[in-house]
Amino acid sequence: MAVQPASFLCQLVALVLIMGCGANPTKQQHQPQARSCRSVRVSFINDGASFVARVNEGEILRRSISEFTNWTSVLNLDYGDVVLWQAQRDKSGKELSIPDNVHTWFQNYLVSHKASWYWLNDDNGDIFKLPIFHWKAPFENLRSVTNASFYIDGRALGNGAEGFHNMVNTILTKKPKMVLIFGSRLTEIDNDPELGWAEQANVLKEFEKIEFGWRGHLLDFSRLLK
């Protein structure tokens, strides 16, 4: 099963392996939201007119594509937020559902806000049903578990080795169909700090079961745009 972070990277990385109706935006929703470590799922419908999105464990909303830039700006994304984009592609890897101008705007927005951006092709399942685990570490010091914090769908699981231990236990308890663990800054698919953290948290064997069993690997695409 192959996951491709972007069409032009299809042959660069071999990787293993967002529908409901929402209420109209309220006036309060047009105010910038407080920044935090959130998980955001986004999928553009293949009609070229709408998108579906969910923030953390909130409602799944559907909006007109003309509202996308405003909706995203209101989120006020920041470093520590992670975005999972469900890509719909043809056989050549071309994205089918998102207009080029929106695609370019979103790329620039995520890079300038230091938010992380991951892709998962639609044939890998419904991203709105998969839990998103993610971690945040200091931008310039990713290797120390002491300063890392861990989350599931935006809910804190703890900090340091204890937080990592809690994340692993939550994964083993929930047994999701696919395990998605995203980082706040991840540029090397085979050189992330998680195995080292697992050893520090005394859950190396448990994490290896996840890592080499049913975990899906994705690359933080926004880091490649800099």
N, C-alpha and C positions, 0 to 999 in steps of 0.2 A: 504494500500500500504506500503510495508516494504522496508526499505533501510538498507543495511548491509555494515558497514565500512570495514570488512574483513571476510573471510570465517570462521575463528575460533571464530569470535565474533558474529556469526549469532544469537545465542541464548542469547547473553549477553544484547543486546540493542534492544528494539522494537522501530522502527522509523516510523514516518509519512512521510508519504509524504502526443565521442566526435565524408564531405568526399571529398574531391576535390583533384585535382592534383596540386602540387606546382612546382615552378621552382627549378632547382638544386641549391644547396648551392653555394654562391659566396665566394670569398676569404675573403670579409669583414665579412661574417657570421661566419667565423671560429675564429673571435676575440671575447673575452668575452664581453658580452653586459653589459651596465650600469645597476646597480641594481635599482629597484624601486618596487612599490606595483603593481604587475602584476597578472592577472588571466590567468592561463594556463589550457587548456583542452587537454586531451590525451585519445585516444581510440586505443586499439590494435585490428586489424582485425582478425577475426576468421579463418585466413589461416595460422597463425603462421609465416608469412613472412613480415608483414608491420604494420605500425601504422599511425594514423591520429592525427594531433595536430593543435592547434591554440593558439596564444598568444594575449591577449586582443581582439581587434577588427580587427586583421590582417588577412591575407589570411589563409584559411584552407589548410594545406599541407599534403601530403602523402609521407612517406619515407619507405625505407627498414628497417626492424627491426635491422639490423646490424649497422645502423647509430644512433640508439637511445641514446646510452651513450654519443656519441660525441655531438649530438644535445642538450641534456640536459646539458652537461658541459658548452657549449657555452652560454646557458641562464644565467648561474651564479646565480642561485636562492638564495634567502636570506630571512631572517625574514621579513614578510610583504607580500611576494608573496604567492599566494594560488594556489594549483593544484587540479583540478577536474578530476578524473579518471572515465571513463565509464567502468564499470565491466560487463563482459559477463560470466554468471555462469550457472552451471547445477542445477538440483533440490536439490542436496546436499550442494550447496553453493560453489563448487569448481570453481575457475577462469579458464576459458577455453582458453583464447586468448593470455595470456602473458607467455612466457617461465619462468621457475622458476629462472634461473640465472639472467635474466633481472629484474624480480620482486624483488629479494633480493638486487641487486645492487641499484635499485631505492629507496627502503626503506632506505637503509643506507645513500644514497646521501641526501634525504630529511631531515632525522633526523640530519645529521651533518651540514646541511646548515640552519636549523631552519625554513624551509619552511613548510607551512601547506598543508595537504594532505587529500582530501575528496573523498569518493566513491559514485557513483550513478549507480545503476543497469540499464542495457540497456533497460529493459522493462518499465522504467519510462520516456522514451522519448529521443530525440536527444539533447545531451548537447551542440552541436554547435549552436543551435537555442535559447538556454535559456540565458538571461543576467545573469551575475554573479555580485552580490553586495557583497562587503566585507569591513571589517574595520581593521585598524591596531591601536593597543594601545601599550604603553611601555611594554616590556616583563615582568617586575616585578610589573606593576601597571595597571591591566586591567580594573579596576572599575571606573576610572575617565574619564568621557566623555570629559573633558577639553583637555586632551592630545590625544584623539582619532582622526583619520582621516578616511574618508569614500570614497568609490570608486564604480564605475560601469564599469566593463570590463577594469579596469586599469585607467580609467579617474577619476580625483579627483572631488568629490562632495562637499568638504569643510571639515572644522575641527570643533571639539567641538559640542555643541548642534546645532549650525547652520548647520553643515555638516550632522548630523543625521537627522535633519528636512528635509534637501534637499533630502536625500536618501529616506525617507518615501514618500515625494511628488513625486519623480521620479517613485517609485514603483506604487503608486496609479494612476499616469498618464499613464504609460506603460501597466499596467495590464497584466504582463506576465502569461503564463499558470501555471508556478510554480515559486515561489519566493525563490531564493537561496541567503541567506545572510551568508557569511562565516567569521570567525574570524581569526586573525593572530595567536591566541593561544587560543584554546578552548578545555578544557579537560572534562568538565561536561555538558552533553547535556541539563540537566534541570537547570543549574546554570550559564547561560551566562548573561552578564551585560546589554543586550539590552532593556529589559523592564524598568530597572531603567533609562537608557539613554532616553527612550521615554518620561518618566515622566519629566525629567530635560529639555527636548526640547519642552515640552508642546504639544506632539503629541501622548499621551498615547492611547486615544481611536482609533486614526487612525492606530497606530501600532498594537494594539490588534486585529483589523480587519484583518490585514495581518498575524499576529502570529497564530491566531486560525482559520484562513480561508483557505488560499491556500499556506501557506509557507511550504517548505520542510525542514525537520530537518536532518542534517548530523553531524557526529562526526569527529573531526580532528584526523585521525588515526595516523599520525606521532608522536603525543604526547604520544600515548600508547606504542610506541616502545622503549622508553627511559628506 
